[in-house]
Amino acid sequence: MTDGPASRWYQRASLRTRMMLTAAIAVAVVLSVGGYVVLHLMQGELMETAQDDGLVEAERVATLAQRGALPTELPRAGDLSTAIQVVRRGAVISGTPNAVERKLFAMEELKPGVVQTSQRDSLPIDENGPFRIVGLGTKTPSGDATVYVAVDVEDIEEFVGLAAELGAVSLGVLVLTLAGVFWIVIGRTLKPVAAIQSRADAITGSELHQRVPEPVGRDEIADLARTINAMLGRLEDSAKRQEAFVGDAAHELRSPIASLQARLETALGTAEPDDQPVLHDLLRETTRMGRLVDHLLLLARSDAGTISPGRVPVDLDDIIRETVPSPGGSSGPTTIAVDTSEVEPVQVLGQPALLEQVVSNLLDNARRFASSRIDVSLHANGQQAILTVDDDGPGIPPEFRTEVLERFVRVDESRERGTGGAGLGLAIVSEIVHIHAGEIEVTDSPAGGARVRVLLPLG
């Protein structure tokens, strides 16, 4: 089928609309074909009846001719017999008043007992027609003759035409009525599907305990609901196993890293001066490994849908001021100044630990590339809290501003690795911000470097 506008519209239409149209079209086609067949058969039956009446009249006239009692002028018999004419050797020997003076039928004369019929749209008489002509050969005392009877079938044609028009109107009304019935019935039939869809849309990775409503009965929709609920049960079990694995992995990975970090810190206090640079490097890599493990575990929980933003009021300005003095293990230069004078009191709804991770990662990312200063601002605008972190570093080229929000993406591979980054800081921020129904964007900073702006709904 050609992929035209009608086909594309049909494909985009709802299932309810398509089912209703398909059913209505099928009914219209079946009734149209059935009506045509009935009208055709009825017309044939009426024409056959008219022809039989004409033959009866021809036989009556033939009987008069055979007895030699044929008058010159014949009376019209019945309502259908419009014109009667008896012809012998090309001459009219008898007929009805409208068929006495001239030969009306351009038909060959017939042998006795032979019957012939034909259809004429018009005759040179007052009636309009069409006409059914019956010819019958007969004997007369003066020789063979042919009796012609013209039966007017105009009323039959008009009746059939009127029946077709009434049938078309009735068909339209019936199809529209059935379409309305189909629409209501299909809507009620698909109502459980809408309920299933609504509940399924509301189920997230953190709400796999919910189930879609199961309709009463054993039809296909009920089977679909049961299948979806069984699938949700399997997903819930899988999510629980994955969450348990993430928790166990977090414990198993963090414990040795924390132990190693503690031993290195202890060793630094008693190490010889020549050994301290190596221990510092080991401690820095251990700290970096611990931070990387935390990031990976957080991303794993996000992918599993087990992170909930919560609905706790959080003073974002307090988090900023608590995080700035201790950026959480950043390896950047300690001479970089962080300006928080533009931080205003703003409260949002969310999970404090996650929002603290956002601030910490933004500061770590800015400190990693800043030359001498970082500017942090926070204010409310309408229904959003706007957190902005500017640095005076080299900035981020426009073609990378979307990619840096993805995992393991580095603008400068060598420099990023040298400063301890794994390409997860801004990806973590993006994940947490989206979990809190917020937005994040990267642009140019007035200070010359990069600006990262986070927009969160107000509490």
C-alpha positions in Angstrom: 0.0 0.0 0.0 1.3 3.4 -0.9 2.6 5.3 2.1 0.5 8.4 1.5 -0.9 11.0 3.9 -4.0 8.9 4.6 -1.9 5.8 5.4 0.5 7.8 7.6 -2.5 9.3 9.4 -4.0 5.8 9.9 -0.8 4.5 11.4 -0.5 7.5 13.8 -4.2 7.2 14.9 -5.0 5.5 18.2 -5.8 1.8 18.4 -9.4 2.7 19.3 -9.8 4.9 16.2 -8.3 2.3 13.9 -10.5 -0.5 15.3 -13.6 1.7 14.9 -12.7 2.7 11.4 -11.8 -0.8 10.3 -15.1 -2.2 11.7 -17.2 0.6 10.2 -15.6 0.2 6.8 -16.0 -3.6 6.9 -19.7 -3.2 7.8 -20.2 -0.6 5.1 -18.5 -2.8 2.4 -20.5 -5.9 3.4 -23.8 -4.1 3.5 -23.1 -2.2 0.3 -22.3 -5.5 -1.6 -25.3 -7.2 0.0 -27.6 -4.3 -0.8 -26.4 -4.3 -4.4 -27.1 -8.0 -4.8 -30.5 -7.7 -3.2 -31.5 -4.7 -5.5 -30.2 -6.5 -8.6 -32.1 -9.7 -7.7 -35.3 -7.6 -7.0 -35.0 -5.7 -10.2 -34.5 -9.0 -12.1 -37.6 -10.5 -10.4 -39.7 -7.4 -11.2 -38.6 -7.4 -14.8 -39.4 -11.1 -15.1 -42.9 -10.4 -13.7 -43.4 -7.6 -16.2 -42.2 -9.9 -19.0 -44.6 -12.6 -17.9 -47.5 -10.2 -17.9 -46.6 -9.1 -21.4 -46.4 -12.7 -22.6 -49.8 -13.4 -21.1 -51.3 -10.5 -23.0 -49.6 -11.6 -26.2 -51.0 -15.1 -25.8 -54.5 -13.6 -25.3 -54.2 -11.5 -28.5 -52.7 -14.5 -30.4 -55.8 -16.6 -29.4 -58.1 -13.9 -30.9 -56.0 -13.9 -34.1 -56.1 -17.7 -34.4 -59.9 -17.6 -34.2 -60.1 -14.8 -36.7 -61.8 -12.6 -34.1 -59.0 -10.0 -34.0 -60.5 -6.5 -34.0 -58.7 -3.6 -35.9 -58.3 -1.7 -32.6 -57.4 -3.5 -29.4 -58.2 -2.3 -26.0 -55.3 -1.8 -23.5 -55.3 -4.6 -21.0 -53.8 -4.0 -17.6 -51.6 -1.2 -16.3 -48.3 -2.5 -17.7 -49.2 -3.3 -21.3 -48.6 0.1 -22.9 -48.8 -0.8 -26.6 -50.0 -3.9 -28.5 -49.5 -4.4 -32.2 -50.2 -7.3 -34.6 -48.1 -7.4 -37.7 -48.4 -9.7 -40.8 -45.9 -9.5 -43.7 -44.9 -6.0 -42.6 -48.4 -4.6 -42.3 -50.1 -3.6 -39.1 -53.4 -5.5 -38.9 -54.4 -4.7 -35.4 -53.2 -2.7 -32.4 -54.0 -0.5 -29.4 -55.1 3.1 -30.2 -51.5 4.3 -29.9 -50.1 1.5 -32.2 -52.6 1.3 -35.1 -51.3 3.8 -37.6 -47.6 2.9 -37.9 -45.3 0.1 -37.2 -43.7 0.7 -33.8 -41.3 -2.3 -33.4 -38.3 -2.7 -35.7 -38.2 -6.4 -35.0 -38.3 -9.4 -37.3 -41.6 -11.3 -37.6 -41.6 -14.6 -35.8 -42.8 -18.1 -36.7 -45.8 -19.4 -34.8 -45.0 -20.4 -31.2 -41.7 -18.5 -31.1 -41.2 -16.0 -28.3 -38.6 -13.2 -28.3 -38.0 -10.4 -25.8 -36.0 -7.2 -26.0 -35.4 -4.0 -24.1 -36.0 -0.5 -25.5 -35.3 2.8 -23.9 -38.1 4.6 -25.9 -40.8 4.1 -28.4 -42.6 6.7 -30.7 -45.6 6.9 -28.2 -46.6 9.2 -25.4 -45.1 7.1 -22.6 -41.4 7.7 -21.7 -40.2 4.2 -21.2 -38.1 2.2 -20.9 -40.0 -0.7 -22.3 -39.8 -4.5 -22.2 -40.9 -5.9 -25.6 -42.4 -9.4 -25.9 -42.9 -10.8 -29.4 -45.0 -14.0 -30.1 -45.5 -15.7 -33.4 -49.0 -17.0 -34.2 -51.3 -18.3 -37.0 -54.3 -16.4 -38.4 -56.8 -17.5 -41.1 -55.0 -15.2 -43.5 -51.4 -16.4 -42.6 -48.7 -16.2 -40.0 -48.6 -13.0 -37.8 -46.5 -11.7 -34.9 -48.0 -10.1 -31.8 -45.9 -7.4 -30.1 -46.6 -6.2 -26.6 -44.7 -3.3 -25.1 -44.6 -3.3 -21.3 -43.7 0.0 -19.6 -41.1 -0.7 -16.9 -40.5 2.9 -15.9 -42.1 2.4 -12.5 -39.8 -0.6 -11.9 -36.7 1.5 -12.7 -37.9 4.3 -10.5 -38.7 1.9 -7.7 -35.3 0.3 -7.9 -33.6 3.8 -8.0 -35.6 5.0 -5.0 -34.8 1.8 -3.1 -31.1 2.4 -3.9 -31.2 6.0 -2.7 -33.1 5.0 0.5 -30.6 2.1 1.0 -27.7 4.5 0.6 -29.1 6.9 3.2 -30.0 4.1 5.5 -26.6 2.6 5.1 -24.9 5.9 6.0 -27.1 6.2 9.1 -26.5 2.6 10.1 -22.8 2.8 9.6 -22.6 6.0 11.6 -24.7 4.5 14.4 -22.6 1.4 14.4 -19.4 3.5 14.4 -20.7 5.2 17.6 -21.5 1.9 19.1 -18.1 0.5 18.1 -16.4 3.6 19.6 -18.2 3.1 23.0 -17.7 -0.7 23.1 -14.0 -0.5 22.0 -13.4 2.3 24.5 -14.9 0.2 27.3 -12.9 -2.8 26.2 -9.7 -0.8 26.1 -10.3 1.0 29.4 -8.3 -1.5 31.3 -5.4 -0.9 28.9 -5.5 2.8 29.7 -5.4 2.0 33.4 -2.5 -0.4 32.8 -0.6 2.2 30.8 -1.2 4.9 33.4 0.1 2.7 36.2 3.0 1.5 34.1 4.1 5.1 33.3 4.2 5.8 37.1 6.4 2.8 37.9 10.1 3.7 38.1 13.1 1.8 39.1 12.6 2.7 42.7 8.9 1.7 42.7 9.1 -1.8 41.3 6.9 -3.1 44.1 3.9 -1.5 42.4 1.7 -3.6 40.0 -0.6 -2.7 37.2 -4.3 -3.4 37.8 -5.5 -6.8 36.6 -9.0 -6.8 35.0 -11.5 -9.5 36.0 -11.7 -12.3 33.5 -9.5 -14.4 31.4 -9.3 -12.4 28.2 -6.2 -11.2 26.4 -6.0 -7.9 28.3 -6.2 -9.7 31.6 -3.5 -12.0 30.4 -1.4 -9.0 29.4 -1.8 -7.4 32.8 -0.8 -10.7 34.5 2.3 -11.0 32.3 3.3 -7.4 33.0 2.9 -8.0 36.8 5.0 -11.2 36.5 7.7 -9.2 34.6 7.6 -6.5 37.3 8.0 -9.1 40.0 11.1 -10.5 38.2 12.5 -7.0 37.8 11.9 -6.2 41.4 13.8 -9.4 42.4 16.6 -8.5 40.1 16.8 -4.9 41.4 16.9 -6.2 45.0 19.7 -8.6 44.1 21.6 -5.8 42.3 21.0 -3.4 45.2 22.3 -6.0 47.6 25.3 -6.6 45.3 26.0 -2.9 45.2 25.9 -2.6 48.9 28.2 -5.6 49.4 30.5 -4.4 46.7 30.6 -1.0 48.4 31.6 -2.5 51.7 34.1 -4.9 50.2 35.8 -2.2 48.1 35.7 0.7 50.6 37.0 -1.3 53.6 40.4 -2.2 52.0 40.8 1.2 50.5 40.1 2.9 53.8 42.5 0.6 55.5 45.2 1.2 53.0 44.6 5.0 53.2 44.9 4.9 57.1 48.1 2.9 56.9 49.6 5.3 54.4 48.7 8.3 56.6 50.3 6.5 59.5 53.3 5.6 57.5 53.7 9.3 56.4 54.0 10.3 60.1 57.0 8.0 60.7 58.6 7.8 57.2 62.0 9.0 56.3 62.1 12.3 54.3 63.3 10.4 51.2 60.3 8.0 51.4 57.6 10.7 51.9 57.1 11.7 48.2 56.4 8.1 47.3 54.0 7.8 50.2 52.3 11.0 49.2 51.8 9.7 45.7 50.4 6.5 47.0 48.0 8.3 49.3 46.8 10.5 46.5 46.2 7.6 44.2 44.4 5.7 47.1 42.2 8.7 47.7 41.5 9.0 44.0 40.6 5.3 43.9 38.2 5.7 46.8 36.5 8.6 45.2 36.3 6.7 41.9 34.7 3.7 43.7 32.1 6.0 45.3 31.3 7.5 41.9 31.0 4.1 40.2 28.7 2.8 42.9 26.5 5.9 42.7 26.2 5.5 39.0 25.4 1.8 39.4 22.6 2.7 41.8 21.3 5.4 39.4 21.2 2.9 36.5 19.3 0.5 38.7 16.8 3.2 39.6 17.3 2.7 43.3 18.3 6.4 44.0 15.4 8.5 45.2 15.8 12.3 45.5 13.8 12.4 48.6 11.5 15.2 49.7 13.6 16.7 52.5 14.1 20.5 52.7 17.7 21.2 52.2 19.5 24.6 52.7 21.7 24.6 49.6 23.6 27.6 50.8 24.7 25.8 54.0 26.0 22.9 51.9 28.1 25.3 49.8 29.6 27.0 52.9 30.4 23.7 54.5 31.9 22.2 51.4 34.1 25.2 50.3 36.6 25.1 53.2 37.1 21.3 52.8 36.6 20.3 49.2 36.9 16.7 49.9 40.3 15.5 49.0 40.9 17.7 46.0 44.4 17.5 44.7 44.3 20.9 43.1 46.4 23.9 44.2 45.6 25.2 47.6 46.3 28.8 46.5 43.0 29.0 44.5 40.6 31.4 46.2 36.9 30.4 46.3 34.5 33.4 46.4 31.1 32.6 48.0 29.9 36.2 48.5 27.1 35.8 46.0 25.6 32.8 47.8 22.1 33.6 49.0 19.9 31.5 51.3 18.0 29.1 49.1 16.1 26.0 50.1 15.3 23.1 47.8 13.7 19.6 48.2 16.1 16.7 47.8 18.6 14.4 49.4 21.3 16.3 51.3 24.1 13.7 50.7 23.4 13.8 46.9 23.3 17.6 46.8 26.5 17.8 48.8 28.0 15.5 46.1 26.9 17.9 43.4 28.6 20.9 45.2 31.7 18.9 45.9 32.1 17.6 42.4 31.5 21.1 40.9 34.2 22.6 43.1 36.6 19.8 42.4 36.1 20.2 38.7 36.6 24.0 38.9 39.6 23.7 41.2 41.2 21.2 38.8 41.4 23.7 36.0 41.2 27.1 37.7 44.3 29.3 37.5 43.7 31.5 40.6 40.0 31.8 41.5 36.6 30.2 41.6 33.3 32.1 42.0 30.3 30.4 43.4 26.9 32.0 43.4 23.4 30.9 44.4 20.1 32.6 44.1 16.4 31.9 43.5 14.7 32.9 40.3 11.0 32.2 40.0 10.5 28.5 41.0 14.1 27.5 40.5 17.3 27.7 42.5 20.3 28.6 40.3 23.8 27.4 41.4 26.7 28.8 39.3 30.3 27.8 39.5 32.8 29.9 37.5 36.6 29.4 37.1 39.3 31.3 35.3 40.9 28.3 33.6 41.1 27.4 29.9 37.4 26.8 29.6 35.6 24.1 27.7 35.3 24.3 23.9 31.7 24.5 22.7 31.8 21.2 20.9 32.6 19.4 24.2 30.0 21.1 26.4 27.5 18.3 26.0 30.0 15.5 26.0 31.6 16.5 29.3 28.3 15.6 31.0 28.8 12.0 29.9 30.7 9.3 31.7 34.5 9.0 31.2 34.8 12.0 28.9 37.8 14.2 29.2 38.5 17.3 27.3 42.2 17.0 27.7 43.2 13.3 28.3 46.7 13.9 29.6 45.9 16.9 31.8 42.8 15.2 33.3 44.7 12.1 34.2 47.4 14.1 35.7 45.1 16.0 38.0 43.5 12.8 39.2 40.2 13.0 37.3 38.4 10.0 35.8 35.8 11.8 33.7 33.0 11.1 36.1 32.7 14.3 38.1 30.3 16.2 35.9 28.6 13.0 34.9 27.7 12.4 38.5 26.5 15.9 38.8 24.3 15.5 35.7 22.8 12.2 37.1 22.0 13.7 40.5 20.5 16.9 39.0 18.2 14.9 36.7 17.1 12.7 39.6 16.1 15.9 41.3 14.2 17.1 38.2 16.7 19.8 37.5 18.9 20.9 34.6 22.6 21.5 34.0 24.3 23.6 31.4 27.9 24.4 30.5 28.8 27.8 29.1 31.6 30.4 29.0 32.5 32.1 32.3 33.0 35.9 32.6 36.2 35.0 34.4 37.5 33.5 31.2 37.1 29.8 32.0 34.1 27.5 32.2 30.7 28.2 33.9 28.6 25.3 35.1 25.1 26.2 36.0 22.7 23.9 37.9 18.9 24.7 38.1 16.9 22.9 40.8 13.2 23.2 41.8 12.7 25.3 44.9 11.6 23.6 48.1 
